[in-house]
């Protein structure tokens, strides 16, 4: 079963910039995470963009949708920032692609000691292999239907609605 991972950015791939003390993007860490997790699935990775999801525009969501459409794989994992993950999921769901698509992110960057990134990525890959056609969000051990989830900003976690 071939899987495509589309990288769009988000906290999962941010690093600490020692020059200015901010979190920004240098490169994706997903390949390193797959190696650390001893991944054995057939995966190809495509970098669509590396953006904070608060900076993503509708054009960026359309670019992500186009990448899903052109993918030969029918199992697609998308790394994404958590703040607008549901909006992107809606754009993808409205296209009614005959593919299983799971969006995943992290609350803490992979490069930080207590990150949830490695766990979330592994969990999402496992979930993707069992999900039927549709769009889902996988965070912290839970798979959500794209239209039945929200990010609780106060608690910093995703919840069913």
Beta strands, then each sheet from edge to edge (+ up, - down):
strand 1: 2-9
strand 2: 14-17
strand 3: 22-25
strand 4: 42-51
strand 5: 75-79
strand 6: 100-104
strand 7: 134-139
strand 8: 142-145
strand 9: 149-152
strand 10: 157-160
sheet 1: 4+ 1+ 5+ 6+ 7+ 8-
sheet 2: 2+ 3-
sheet 3: 9+ 10-
end
